[in-house]
Amino acid sequence: MKIRIKRVYEPPDHHDGRRILVDRIWPRGLSRESASIDLWLKDIAPSTELRKWFNHDPEKWEEFEKRYLAELNDKDESIRILKEELGKGVATLLYAAKDQEHNQAEVLKKNSWLFS
């Protein structure tokens, strides 16, 4: 299982494998055709409440990770789908946030044991 992450606004390349969007909201200004997304798994994204609380504040990062992992405990179906997709080979988890270090795709990659 090889997981990559990248901003959805970056152009797709042949190393991406399956391109899976892990945002709850469709990325602003991006058409569905140009996104080259194989799967939009919005239910695995953080809740609206958690996303708004975090507001991409790096000082809240550790607490965001904890809360997001707690939310994932209730998302068995989304985890099952992502696990199935990851079993097909290389996958790139796509996110829209500008912050490349503090986003849900990073949490999912860091905790890939959830999908083993």
Secondary structure, DSSP 8 states (H G I E B T S, - for coil): --EEEEETTS---TT--EEEE--SS--TT--HHHH--SEE-GGGS--HHHHHHHTT-GGGHHHHHHHHHHHHTT-HHHHHHHHHHHTTS-EEEEE--S-SSSSHHHHHHHTGGGG-
